[in-house]
């Protein structure tokens, strides 16, 4: 299996990426010469990380017959000071909503994703320390 993404320059520092037939505009902030018409590339990596692990966690929980009322992930990352500025630490916060959720099953789904399933986590772990925690909201 392979993936292919195309990218075309629009103007200034705006670029349009075609990802699986979906268009994503990336741009820089005004102070850097862009017009802020889309996200910056590095935060999109964090969105990919959250999406990858979320797409593991929900199917794993379904197999365990656990369906939360709501689910989301927040990602916090710190970059190095020197160039090229890369993420050196990344923290994932898995947020489940619902009553009487089985904490052990939620944790198992997260652990399976992080340790065995999520390819984006596996790639990023080679460059940054990734930690994660779980929160439950009612």
TIMI-2910 file (N, C-alpha, C, CB; in pm, 1 decimal, decimal comma, always signed):
<rs>
+----------+----------+----------+----------+----------+----------+----------+----------+----------+----------+----------+----------+------+
!      n_x !      n_y !      n_z !     ca_x !     ca_y !     ca_z !      c_x !      c_y !      c_z !     cb_x !     cb_y !     cb_z ! resn !
+----------+----------+----------+----------+----------+----------+----------+----------+----------+----------+----------+----------+------+
!    +84,4 !   -118,8 !     +0,0 !     +0,0 !     +0,0 !     +0,0 !    +87,9 !   +123,7 !     +0,0 !    -95,4 !     +0,6 !   +121,6 !  Unk !
!    +45,7 !   +223,1 !    -72,2 !   +118,9 !   +349,6 !    -72,6 !    +18,3 !   +463,6 !    -76,1 !   +217,3 !   +358,2 !   -193,7 !  Unk !
!    +65,0 !   +579,4 !    -39,5 !    -17,5 !   +699,9 !    -42,6 !    +48,8 !   +800,8 !   -133,4 !    -38,3 !   +758,7 !    +99,8 !  Unk !
!    -32,3 !   +884,8 !   -193,2 !    +19,8 !   +991,8 !   -277,3 !    -61,5 !  +1117,2 !   -249,5 !    +14,5 !   +953,3 !   -428,9 !  Unk !
!     +9,7 !  +1225,7 !   -225,9 !    -51,1 !  +1355,9 !   -201,7 !     +8,8 !  +1452,5 !   -302,0 !    -28,3 !  +1404,6 !    -53,9 !  Unk !
!    -73,6 !  +1539,4 !   -358,6 !    -19,4 !  +1642,6 !   -448,1 !    -39,1 !  +1778,3 !   -381,7 !    -88,6 !  +1638,6 !   -589,5 !  Unk !
!    +51,0 !  +1869,7 !   -414,1 !    +47,7 !  +2003,1 !   -355,6 !    +73,0 !  +2104,3 !   -465,6 !   +152,3 !  +2017,6 !   -241,3 !  Unk !
!     -7,7 !  +2208,7 !   -469,1 !     +8,7 !  +2314,4 !   -568,1 !     +9,9 !  +2449,7 !   -499,3 !   -103,0 !  +2308,6 !   -673,8 !  Unk !
!   +100,9 !  +2533,2 !   -545,8 !   +113,4 !  +2668,7 !   -494,3 !     -2,5 !  +2751,4 !   -545,8 !   +248,7 !  +2731,9 !   -534,6 !  Unk !
!    -68,3 !  +2823,5 !   -456,0 !   -177,9 !  +2911,9 !   -494,2 !   -124,5 !  +3052,8 !   -518,1 !   -288,1 !  +2913,1 !   -385,3 !  Unk !
!    -75,2 !  +3115,9 !   -410,8 !    -11,0 !  +3246,9 !   -416,6 !    +47,8 !  +3275,6 !   -279,4 !   -112,0 !  +3359,0 !   -459,9 !  Unk !
!   +133,6 !  +3373,6 !   -272,1 !   +200,1 !  +3408,4 !   -146,4 !   +254,6 !  +3280,6 !    -81,6 !   +101,7 !  +3482,3 !    -49,5 !  Unk !
!   +209,7 !  +3247,2 !    +39,8 !   +252,5 !  +3123,7 !   +105,0 !   +136,3 !  +3025,7 !   +122,4 !   +314,8 !  +3155,0 !   +240,7 !  Unk !
!    +38,0 !  +3035,7 !    +34,0 !    -76,7 !  +2945,0 !    +37,1 !    -54,9 !  +2830,0 !    -61,1 !   -207,6 !  +3020,9 !     +3,5 !  Unk !
!    -85,7 !  +2710,3 !    -15,3 !    -71,8 !  +2589,7 !    -96,5 !   -197,4 !  +2505,2 !    -79,8 !    +55,8 !  +2508,8 !    -56,5 !  Unk !
!   -238,1 !  +2441,2 !   -187,1 !   -352,2 !  +2351,3 !   -181,3 !   -303,0 !  +2208,2 !   -198,5 !   -457,4 !  +2387,4 !   -289,4 !  Unk !
!   -332,2 !  +2126,4 !    -98,3 !   -296,3 !  +1985,4 !   -103,6 !   -418,7 !  +1904,8 !   -142,1 !   -238,9 !  +1937,2 !    +31,7 !  Unk !
!   -397,4 !  +1803,0 !   -223,1 !   -502,3 !  +1708,7 !   -257,1 !   -468,8 !  +1578,6 !   -187,0 !   -515,7 !  +1689,2 !   -412,3 !  Unk !
!   -551,2 !  +1541,3 !    -89,1 !   -528,4 !  +1422,4 !     -8,5 !   -649,0 !  +1330,8 !    -25,8 !   -505,3 !  +1458,8 !   +142,4 !  Unk !
!   -631,6 !  +1219,2 !    -91,6 !   -741,3 !  +1124,8 !   -114,9 !   -862,4 !  +1192,1 !   -178,3 !   -782,1 !  +1058,8 !    +15,8 !  Unk !
!   -839,2 !  +1287,7 !   -267,3 !   -948,3 !  +1357,4 !   -333,3 !  -1008,3 !  +1471,9 !   -253,6 !  -1054,2 !  +1261,3 !   -365,6 !  Unk !
!   -952,5 !  +1499,0 !   -137,2 !   -999,3 !  +1609,2 !    -53,4 !   -896,2 !  +1721,4 !    -56,0 !  -1025,2 !  +1561,5 !    +92,4 !  Unk !
!   -942,8 !  +1842,2 !    -67,1 !   -851,8 !  +1956,4 !    -75,2 !   -833,7 !  +2021,0 !    +61,7 !   -904,1 !  +2059,8 !   -175,9 !  Unk !
!   -708,8 !  +2050,1 !    +92,4 !   -673,2 !  +2118,3 !   +216,6 !   -585,4 !  +2236,7 !   +180,2 !   -600,2 !  +2021,9 !   +317,1 !  Unk !
!   -624,6 !  +2353,8 !   +224,5 !   -542,0 !  +2472,7 !   +200,8 !   -456,4 !  +2496,6 !   +324,0 !   -630,1 !  +2598,4 !   +168,7 !  Unk !
!   -327,4 !  +2512,4 !   +300,8 !   -233,3 !  +2548,3 !   +406,8 !   -181,3 !  +2687,5 !   +376,2 !   -115,7 !  +2444,6 !   +418,1 !  Unk !
!   -160,4 !  +2766,3 !   +479,8 !   -112,9 !  +2902,3 !   +460,7 !    -36,2 !  +2945,5 !   +585,3 !   -230,9 !  +2999,3 !   +431,2 !  Unk !
!    +39,0 !  +3050,9 !   +570,8 !   +114,2 !  +3109,0 !   +681,9 !    +36,5 !  +3227,5 !   +738,3 !   +256,4 !  +3153,0 !   +636,2 !  Unk !
!    +73,4 !  +3268,6 !   +858,1 !    +13,2 !  +3388,3 !   +916,8 !    +61,9 !  +3511,3 !   +841,6 !    +47,1 !  +3399,6 !  +1068,0 !  Unk !
!    -10,9 !  +3620,5 !   +858,2 !    +23,7 !  +3743,4 !   +787,5 !   +165,9 !  +3789,9 !   +817,1 !    -73,8 !  +3852,7 !   +823,9 !  Unk !
!   +207,8 !  +3778,0 !   +942,1 !   +341,2 !  +3826,0 !   +980,0 !   +453,1 !  +3747,3 !   +911,8 !   +358,1 !  +3818,0 !  +1130,8 !  Unk !
!   +420,8 !  +3629,9 !   +857,8 !   +521,0 !  +3548,8 !   +788,0 !   +505,2 !  +3556,9 !   +636,2 !   +511,3 !  +3403,2 !   +833,2 !  Unk !
!   +411,5 !  +3638,5 !   +589,6 !   +393,8 !  +3654,5 !   +445,6 !   +273,1 !  +3582,9 !   +388,9 !   +514,3 !  +3607,0 !   +375,8 !  Unk !
!   +191,9 !  +3522,4 !   +472,1 !    +71,3 !  +3455,2 !   +425,7 !    -51,5 !  +3539,0 !   +451,7 !    +56,8 !  +3320,4 !   +492,3 !  Unk !
!   -168,0 !  +3476,0 !   +435,3 !   -294,4 !  +3544,9 !   +461,5 !   -382,8 !  +3465,2 !   +558,5 !   -369,6 !  +3569,0 !   +329,7 !  Unk !
!   -324,9 !  +3365,9 !   +623,1 !   -393,8 !  +3287,0 !   +724,4 !   -523,1 !  +3223,9 !   +672,1 !   -424,3 !  +3373,5 !   +844,4 !  Unk !
!   -517,4 !  +3169,1 !   +549,6 !   -635,9 !  +3107,4 !   +488,8 !   -650,1 !  +2959,0 !   +521,5 !   -631,2 !  +3124,9 !   +339,2 !  Unk !
!   -556,0 !  +2907,1 !   +596,2 !   -563,5 !  +2766,4 !   +632,6 !   -461,9 !  +2736,8 !   +741,5 !   -539,5 !  +2676,3 !   +509,7 !  Unk !
!   -464,2 !  +2613,2 !   +791,9 !   -370,5 !  +2576,5 !   +898,4 !   -227,5 !  +2566,9 !   +848,1 !   -411,4 !  +2444,7 !   +960,8 !  Unk !
!   -134,8 !  +2572,5 !   +943,5 !     +5,8 !  +2550,7 !   +913,1 !    +31,1 !  +2399,4 !   +904,5 !    +97,8 !  +2617,6 !  +1021,2 !  Unk !
!   +135,3 !  +2358,3 !   +833,5 !   +161,4 !  +2215,1 !   +814,7 !   +188,5 !  +2135,6 !   +942,8 !   +277,1 !  +2199,1 !   +724,1 !  Unk !
!   +267,3 !  +2190,3 !  +1034,9 !   +300,0 !  +2111,6 !  +1154,5 !   +177,1 !  +2077,1 !  +1237,9 !   +399,2 !  +2187,2 !  +1240,3 !  Unk !
!    +85,9 !  +2168,2 !  +1264,7 !    -33,8 !  +2129,1 !  +1338,4 !   -118,8 !  +2025,2 !  +1264,5 !   -117,4 !  +2251,0 !  +1367,1 !  Unk !
!   -110,3 !  +2022,5 !  +1131,6 !   -182,1 !  +1918,9 !  +1058,1 !   -126,3 !  +1780,3 !  +1090,0 !   -174,4 !  +1945,5 !   +907,4 !  Unk !
!     +2,6 !  +1773,3 !  +1121,6 !    +61,0 !  +1646,2 !  +1164,6 !     -5,4 !  +1601,3 !  +1294,8 !   +215,3 !  +1659,1 !  +1183,0 !  Unk !
!    -30,3 !  +1694,8 !  +1384,6 !    -97,4 !  +1661,8 !  +1510,5 !   -241,4 !  +1617,3 !  +1485,4 !    -95,2 !  +1782,5 !  +1605,8 !  Unk !
!   -308,1 !  +1680,3 !  +1389,0 !   -443,7 !  +1638,2 !  +1353,2 !   -442,1 !  +1496,5 !  +1296,4 !   -506,1 !  +1736,2 !  +1251,2 !  Unk !
!   -340,3 !  +1465,3 !  +1217,2 !   -327,2 !  +1330,3 !  +1163,2 !   -305,4 !  +1229,1 !  +1275,2 !   -211,7 !  +1323,7 !  +1062,4 !  Unk !
!   -224,9 !  +1265,8 !  +1373,0 !   -201,5 !  +1178,5 !  +1487,3 !   -332,7 !  +1152,4 !  +1562,3 !    -96,6 !  +1240,7 !  +1581,9 !  Unk !
!   -407,1 !  +1257,1 !  +1592,2 !   -534,2 !  +1241,2 !  +1663,0 !   -631,8 !  +1157,6 !  +1581,2 !   -595,7 !  +1378,2 !  +1694,7 !  Unk !
!   -639,8 !  +1183,9 !  +1452,4 !   -730,4 !  +1107,8 !  +1366,6 !   -693,6 !   +961,0 !  +1359,6 !   -731,4 !  +1166,0 !  +1227,9 !  Unk !
!   -565,3 !   +933,3 !  +1349,7 !   -518,2 !   +795,1 !  +1339,9 !   -554,1 !   +715,7 !  +1464,8 !   -366,9 !   +791,8 !  +1317,5 !  Unk !
!   -522,1 !   +768,5 !  +1580,1 !   -548,9 !   +694,1 !  +1702,7 !   -698,6 !   +687,6 !  +1731,8 !   -475,2 !   +757,9 !  +1820,4 !  Unk !
!   -773,4 !   +791,6 !  +1699,0 !   -919,1 !   +788,5 !  +1718,2 !   -983,0 !   +680,6 !  +1631,6 !   -980,9 !   +925,9 !  +1685,6 !  Unk !
!   -930,8 !   +663,8 !  +1510,0 !   -984,2 !   +561,6 !  +1419,5 !   -946,6 !   +420,3 !  +1462,2 !   -935,0 !   +586,5 !  +1278,6 !  Unk !
!   -857,0 !   +409,1 !  +1559,2 !   -829,6 !   +279,9 !  +1623,3 !   -920,0 !   +260,6 !  +1744,4 !   -681,2 !   +270,1 !  +1665,4 !  Unk !
!   -927,0 !   +363,0 !  +1829,6 !   -993,6 !   +350,5 !  +1958,7 !  -1141,6 !   +316,7 !  +1943,3 !   -977,8 !   +479,1 !  +2038,0 !  Unk !
!  -1212,7 !   +386,2 !  +1857,4 !  -1357,5 !   +363,0 !  +1845,0 !  -1387,6 !   +220,5 !  +1796,6 !  -1419,8 !   +465,5 !  +1748,0 !  Unk !
!  -1322,8 !   +168,1 !  +1691,9 !  -1351,3 !    +29,5 !  +1653,4 !  -1313,1 !    -73,1 !  +1760,9 !  -1278,3 !     -3,0 !  +1525,5 !  Unk !
!  -1204,8 !    -48,0 !  +1832,9 !  -1165,9 !   -138,9 !  +1941,4 !  -1274,3 !   -139,3 !  +2048,6 !  -1028,7 !    -97,6 !  +2002,5 !  Unk !
!  -1322,3 !    -20,9 !  +2084,9 !  -1428,7 !    -13,2 !  +2185,6 !  -1557,6 !    -79,8 !  +2136,3 !  -1456,3 !   +133,4 !  +2222,2 !  Unk !
!  -1589,1 !    -63,3 !  +2008,3 !  -1709,1 !   -129,0 !  +1954,3 !  -1699,9 !   -280,6 !  +1969,1 !  -1729,0 !    -91,8 !  +1806,1 !  Unk !
!  -1579,7 !   -335,3 !  +1942,6 !  -1560,8 !   -479,8 !  +1959,5 !  -1580,6 !   -521,2 !  +2104,7 !  -1421,0 !   -521,6 !  +1912,0 !  Unk !
!  -1549,7 !   -431,0 !  +2197,3 !  -1569,1 !   -457,9 !  +2340,3 !  -1711,7 !   -422,8 !  +2385,3 !  -1466,8 !   -378,5 !  +2423,5 !  Unk !
!  -1795,2 !   -380,6 !  +2290,7 !  -1933,2 !   -339,8 !  +2315,7 !  -1941,3 !   -221,2 !  +2412,3 !  -2012,8 !   -457,3 !  +2371,2 !  Unk !
!  -1849,5 !   -127,7 !  +2393,6 !  -1847,7 !     -4,1 !  +2471,2 !  -1865,6 !   +111,4 !  +2373,4 !  -1714,4 !    +10,7 !  +2554,1 !  Unk !
!  -1973,2 !   +185,1 !  +2388,8 !  -1998,8 !   +299,7 !  +2302,1 !  -2015,4 !   +423,5 !  +2390,0 !  -2125,7 !   +276,5 !  +2212,7 !  Unk !
!  -1914,6 !   +510,3 !  +2392,9 !  -1928,5 !   +632,8 !  +2472,8 !  -2029,8 !   +727,5 !  +2408,3 !  -1791,4 !   +703,6 !  +2488,5 !  Unk !
!  -2087,2 !   +815,4 !  +2489,9 !  -2179,5 !   +916,1 !  +2436,8 !  -2106,1 !  +1017,6 !  +2350,2 !  -2252,3 !   +987,7 !  +2551,1 !  Unk !
!  -1980,4 !  +1040,6 !  +2384,3 !  -1898,0 !  +1133,2 !  +2307,9 !  -1752,1 !  +1096,0 !  +2322,5 !  -1921,4 !  +1277,8 !  +2353,1 !  Unk !
!  -1671,6 !  +1139,5 !  +2227,7 !  -1529,3 !  +1107,5 !  +2230,1 !  -1453,9 !  +1213,6 !  +2151,7 !  -1502,4 !   +965,8 !  +2171,7 !  Unk !
!  -1341,3 !  +1253,8 !  +2205,3 !  -1254,5 !  +1347,9 !  +2135,5 !  -1112,6 !  +1335,5 !  +2187,1 !  -1305,1 !  +1491,7 !  +2152,1 !  Unk !
!  -1022,2 !  +1397,7 !  +2116,9 !   -881,2 !  +1395,6 !  +2155,7 !   -826,6 !  +1537,0 !  +2143,9 !   -798,7 !  +1295,8 !  +2067,3 !  Unk !
!   -756,3 !  +1580,9 !  +2246,7 !   -681,0 !  +1706,0 !  +2240,4 !   -533,7 !  +1669,1 !  +2230,8 !   -709,6 !  +1798,2 !  +2365,8 !  Unk !
!   -460,2 !  +1743,5 !  +2151,7 !   -317,3 !  +1717,7 !  +2135,5 !   -240,9 !  +1844,8 !  +2169,0 !   -284,3 !  +1669,5 !  +1990,9 !  Unk !
!   -142,8 !  +1831,3 !  +2256,9 !    -55,5 !  +1942,6 !  +2294,1 !    +86,4 !  +1903,2 !  +2255,0 !    -65,7 !  +1976,5 !  +2448,5 !  Unk !
!   +159,5 !  +1994,3 !  +2193,8 !   +295,6 !  +1962,2 !  +2150,8 !   +388,3 !  +2080,8 !  +2174,7 !   +297,5 !  +1922,0 !  +2001,9 !  Unk !
!   +511,3 !  +2049,0 !  +2207,7 !   +615,5 !  +2149,4 !  +2229,3 !   +722,7 !  +2133,3 !  +2122,0 !   +677,5 !  +2136,6 !  +2372,1 !  Unk !
!   +767,6 !  +2246,8 !  +2068,9 !   +872,3 !  +2242,4 !  +1966,4 !  +1008,0 !  +2280,1 !  +2025,4 !   +837,4 !  +2336,6 !  +1849,8 !  Unk !
!  +1109,0 !  +2238,9 !  +1953,4 !  +1245,0 !  +2276,0 !  +1990,9 !  +1264,6 !  +2424,5 !  +1963,1 !  +1350,1 !  +2190,6 !  +1913,9 !  Unk !
!  +1365,7 !  +2484,4 !  +2023,9 !  +1395,3 !  +2626,2 !  +2001,8 !  +1478,6 !  +2647,5 !  +1875,1 !  +1469,2 !  +2684,1 !  +2123,0 !  Unk !
!  +1563,0 !  +2550,0 !  +1843,1 !  +1652,2 !  +2564,8 !  +1728,3 !  +1585,1 !  +2515,6 !  +1599,9 !  +1783,1 !  +2488,2 !  +1752,3 !  Unk !
!  +1634,8 !  +2566,1 !  +1488,8 !  +1583,7 !  +2526,2 !  +1357,0 !  +1654,7 !  +2400,1 !  +1311,8 !  +1602,7 !  +2639,7 !  +1252,5 !  Unk !
!  +1588,8 !  +2310,3 !  +1243,9 !  +1446,3 !  +2315,0 !  +1216,6 !  +1366,3 !  +2286,0 !  +1343,1 !  +1409,8 !  +2215,6 !  +1106,5 !  Unk !
!  +1264,0 !  +2365,7 !  +1366,2 !  +1182,7 !  +2349,5 !  +1486,6 !  +1091,1 !  +2228,5 !  +1468,5 !  +1099,3 !  +2478,6 !  +1516,1 !  Unk !
!  +1114,4 !  +2129,4 !  +1552,4 !  +1036,5 !  +2005,7 !  +1545,7 !   +969,2 !  +1981,8 !  +1680,1 !  +1126,4 !  +1884,8 !  +1506,9 !  Unk !
!   +866,1 !  +1901,2 !  +1679,2 !   +802,4 !  +1863,2 !  +1804,2 !   +894,7 !  +1768,8 !  +1880,2 !   +664,2 !  +1797,2 !  +1778,6 !  Unk !
!   +921,1 !  +1800,8 !  +2006,0 !  +1002,9 !  +1710,1 !  +2087,2 !   +918,2 !  +1637,4 !  +2190,8 !  +1115,5 !  +1787,3 !  +2156,8 !  Unk !
!   +804,5 !  +1693,7 !  +2228,3 !   +710,7 !  +1624,8 !  +2316,3 !   +568,7 !  +1645,7 !  +2265,1 !   +724,3 !  +1675,1 !  +2462,6 !  Unk !
!   +491,7 !  +1539,3 !  +2271,3 !   +352,5 !  +1542,4 !  +2227,3 !   +269,9 !  +1473,4 !  +2335,2 !   +333,8 !  +1472,8 !  +2086,6 !  Unk !
!   +160,3 !  +1536,4 !  +2373,7 !    +70,6 !  +1477,3 !  +2473,2 !    -69,0 !  +1464,9 !  +2413,1 !    +67,2 !  +1562,8 !  +2603,9 !  Unk !
!   -122,3 !  +1344,2 !  +2418,7 !   -258,1 !  +1316,9 !  +2373,1 !   -349,0 !  +1307,6 !  +2495,2 !   -264,2 !  +1185,7 !  +2288,2 !  Unk !
!   -462,1 !  +1374,4 !  +2490,5 !   -560,4 !  +1366,8 !  +2597,2 !   -688,2 !  +1310,7 !  +2536,2 !   -584,7 !  +1507,2 !  +2664,3 !  Unk !
!   -717,9 !  +1186,3 !  +2571,6 !   -837,4 !  +1117,4 !  +2522,8 !   -953,1 !  +1154,7 !  +2615,2 !   -816,2 !   +960,9 !  +2517,5 !  Unk !
!  -1059,5 !  +1209,7 !  +2557,9 !  -1171,8 !  +1257,0 !  +2637,9 !  -1297,6 !  +1178,5 !  +2600,2 !  -1193,8 !  +1409,6 !  +2617,8 !  Unk !
!  -1346,8 !  +1103,1 !  +2696,5 !  -1467,8 !  +1023,7 !  +2677,8 !  -1582,1 !  +1088,8 !  +2753,9 !  -1446,6 !   +877,4 !  +2724,9 !  Unk !
!  -1700,9 !  +1082,6 !  +2695,9 !  -1819,9 !  +1134,5 !  +2763,0 !  -1918,1 !  +1019,9 !  +2781,0 !  -1884,6 !  +1251,9 !  +2682,3 !  Unk !
!  -1975,1 !  +1012,9 !  +2902,1 !  -2075,2 !   +911,7 !  +2928,1 !  -2078,9 !   +871,3 !  +3074,4 !  -2050,0 !   +791,3 !  +2842,4 !  Unk !
!  -2179,7 !   +795,7 !  +3107,6 !  -2200,3 !   +746,9 !  +3243,9 !  -2154,6 !   +602,0 !  +3253,3 !  -2349,0 !   +760,1 !  +3285,8 !  Unk !
!  -2095,6 !   +566,3 !  +3364,2 !  -2058,4 !   +427,5 !  +3394,0 !  -1972,3 !   +362,5 !  +3285,8 !  -2182,5 !   +345,5 !  +3413,9 !  Unk !
!  -1880,7 !   +437,9 !  +3227,9 !  -1791,6 !   +381,4 !  +3127,1 !  -1687,0 !   +293,1 !  +3194,9 !  -1723,4 !   +493,6 !  +3044,4 !  Unk !
!  -1657,0 !   +176,7 !  +3137,0 !  -1558,0 !    +87,1 !  +3196,8 !  -1415,8 !   +138,6 !  +3172,3 !  -1573,5 !    -55,4 !  +3140,1 !  Unk !
!  -1356,5 !   +197,5 !  +3274,0 !  -1225,4 !   +260,8 !  +3260,7 !  -1120,8 !   +163,2 !  +3209,2 !  -1180,9 !   +318,4 !  +3394,3 !  Unk !
!  -1124,4 !    +37,9 !  +3254,2 !  -1025,2 !    -59,8 !  +3210,1 !  -1033,9 !    -85,1 !  +3060,1 !  -1043,2 !   -190,6 !  +3285,8 !  Unk !
!  -1152,9 !    -88,0 !  +3003,9 !  -1168,4 !   -110,4 !  +2859,8 !  -1127,7 !    +12,9 !  +2780,0 !  -1313,3 !   -148,4 !  +2827,0 !  Unk !
!  -1159,8 !   +129,6 !  +2830,9 !  -1116,9 !   +252,4 !  +2763,8 !   -964,5 !   +257,8 !  +2757,9 !  -1172,8 !   +377,4 !  +2836,6 !  Unk !
!   -900,4 !   +228,2 !  +2871,6 !   -754,1 !   +231,1 !  +2877,8 !   -693,2 !   +125,7 !  +2786,4 !   -706,3 !   +209,7 !  +3021,6 !  Unk !
!   -753,3 !     +9,0 !  +2780,3 !   -701,8 !    -97,1 !  +2693,3 !   -708,6 !    -55,2 !  +2546,7 !   -780,7 !   -227,6 !  +2714,8 !  Unk !
!   -818,2 !     +9,7 !  +2506,8 !   -831,9 !    +56,3 !  +2368,3 !   -725,2 !   +160,8 !  +2335,3 !   -972,7 !   +115,0 !  +2344,9 !  Unk !
!   -702,0 !   +251,7 !  +2427,8 !   -598,6 !   +354,2 !  +2407,2 !   -461,3 !   +288,9 !  +2397,1 !   -600,3 !   +458,0 !  +2522,4 !  Unk !
!   -430,8 !   +199,5 !  +2490,6 !   -299,8 !   +132,6 !  +2490,6 !   -277,5 !    +52,5 !  +2362,8 !   -287,3 !    +40,2 !  +2612,1 !  Unk !
!   -378,7 !    -20,0 !  +2317,7 !   -364,9 !    -96,2 !  +2193,3 !   -335,3 !     -4,7 !  +2075,2 !   -491,9 !   -177,1 !  +2165,9 !  Unk !
!   -405,8 !   +106,6 !  +2069,3 !   -381,7 !   +201,5 !  +1961,1 !   -238,5 !   +252,7 !  +1964,8 !   -479,7 !   +318,5 !  +1969,7 !  Unk !
!   -194,1 !   +298,0 !  +2081,6 !    -61,7 !   +357,3 !  +2093,6 !    +51,5 !   +255,4 !  +2079,4 !    -50,0 !   +427,1 !  +2225,8 !  Unk !
!    +30,7 !   +134,6 !  +2125,9 !   +138,9 !    +36,1 !  +2127,4 !   +143,8 !    -52,5 !  +2003,3 !   +125,6 !    -50,3 !  +2248,4 !  Unk !
!    +28,9 !    -70,1 !  +1934,9 !    +28,3 !   -166,9 !  +1826,5 !    -37,1 !   -122,7 !  +1697,0 !    -37,5 !   -286,7 !  +1871,9 !  Unk !
!   -125,6 !    -25,7 !  +1701,6 !   -208,6 !     +0,7 !  +1584,0 !   -178,2 !   +129,8 !  +1508,1 !   -349,0 !     +3,4 !  +1625,4 !  Unk !
!   -157,0 !   +238,1 !  +1578,1 !   -150,9 !   +370,2 !  +1513,4 !    -15,7 !   +394,6 !  +1446,3 !   -178,1 !   +480,6 !  +1616,0 !  Unk !
!    -16,9 !   +394,2 !  +1314,7 !   +105,6 !   +416,1 !  +1238,2 !   +161,0 !   +556,3 !  +1252,0 !    +81,1 !   +387,2 !  +1094,3 !  Unk !
!    +74,2 !   +655,6 !  +1268,6 !   +122,4 !   +792,5 !  +1284,9 !   +195,0 !   +805,1 !  +1418,4 !     +5,2 !   +894,1 !  +1276,4 !  Unk !
!   +141,0 !   +743,6 !  +1523,0 !   +210,6 !   +744,1 !  +1652,9 !   +346,2 !   +676,2 !  +1640,8 !   +125,5 !   +673,6 !  +1761,2 !  Unk !
!   +350,3 !   +564,0 !  +1572,0 !   +476,6 !   +491,1 !  +1555,9 !   +580,3 !   +576,3 !  +1483,9 !   +453,7 !   +360,3 !  +1478,9 !  Unk !
!   +538,1 !   +648,5 !  +1380,9 !   +632,2 !   +735,2 !  +1308,0 !   +681,2 !   +850,3 !  +1394,8 !   +566,4 !   +790,6 !  +1181,3 !  Unk !
!   +587,4 !   +919,2 !  +1459,5 !   +624,4 !  +1036,0 !  +1538,9 !   +706,0 !   +999,1 !  +1661,8 !   +500,6 !  +1111,1 !  +1580,9 !  Unk !
!   +682,0 !   +880,8 !  +1716,7 !   +755,6 !   +836,4 !  +1834,7 !   +906,3 !   +827,0 !  +1806,0 !   +702,0 !   +700,4 !  +1882,3 !  Unk !
!   +943,9 !   +812,8 !  +1680,2 !  +1085,6 !   +807,3 !  +1642,6 !  +1152,1 !   +944,0 !  +1654,2 !  +1100,4 !   +754,6 !  +1499,9 !  Unk !
!  +1070,5 !  +1049,7 !  +1661,4 !  +1124,7 !  +1184,9 !  +1667,7 !  +1087,6 !  +1260,1 !  +1794,7 !  +1078,4 !  +1262,6 !  +1549,7 !  Unk !
!   +983,8 !  +1215,9 !  +1863,5 !   +934,0 !  +1290,5 !  +1979,3 !   +885,3 !  +1194,5 !  +2086,9 !   +820,5 !  +1386,3 !  +1938,0 !  Unk !
!   +886,1 !  +1242,8 !  +2209,7 !   +829,3 !  +1165,9 !  +2319,9 !   +678,1 !  +1186,3 !  +2317,4 !   +890,9 !  +1209,1 !  +2458,4 !  Unk !
!   +602,7 !  +1076,4 !  +2313,1 !   +457,1 !  +1084,3 !  +2312,0 !   +404,4 !  +1028,2 !  +2443,5 !   +397,3 !  +1007,2 !  +2190,2 !  Unk !
!   +323,0 !  +1108,0 !  +2510,5 !   +255,7 !  +1061,7 !  +2632,0 !   +105,2 !  +1075,0 !  +2609,6 !   +302,2 !  +1143,6 !  +2759,0 !  Unk !
!    +29,6 !  +1006,8 !  +2694,8 !   -114,9 !  +1016,8 !  +2679,8 !   -183,4 !   +995,0 !  +2813,2 !   -165,7 !   +916,0 !  +2576,9 !  Unk !
!   -303,3 !  +1052,2 !  +2820,5 !   -385,8 !  +1037,0 !  +2940,0 !   -531,0 !  +1030,4 !  +2896,4 !   -362,6 !  +1153,9 !  +3041,1 !  Unk !
!   -615,3 !   +989,4 !  +2989,7 !   -756,3 !   +974,2 !  +2962,9 !   -835,4 !  +1061,0 !  +3060,3 !   -798,5 !   +826,2 !  +2973,4 !  Unk !
!   -942,4 !  +1121,3 !  +3009,3 !  -1036,3 !  +1195,5 !  +3093,2 !  -1177,8 !  +1144,6 !  +3064,1 !  -1025,4 !  +1350,3 !  +3067,5 !  Unk !
!  -1257,6 !  +1141,2 !  +3166,4 !  -1397,4 !  +1104,5 !  +3147,8 !  -1483,1 !  +1219,8 !  +3196,1 !  -1432,6 !   +972,7 !  +3223,5 !  Unk !
!  -1574,3 !  +1263,5 !  +3110,0 !  -1666,3 !  +1371,5 !  +3142,9 !  -1808,0 !  +1317,4 !  +3139,7 !  -1650,2 !  +1491,1 !  +3045,2 !  Unk !
!  -1889,1 !  +1365,8 !  +3230,0 !  -2029,4 !  +1320,9 !  +3233,0 !  -2119,1 !  +1415,1 !  +3156,5 !  -2078,9 !  +1308,6 !  +3376,5 !  Unk !
+----------+----------+----------+----------+----------+----------+----------+----------+----------+----------+----------+----------+------+
</rs>
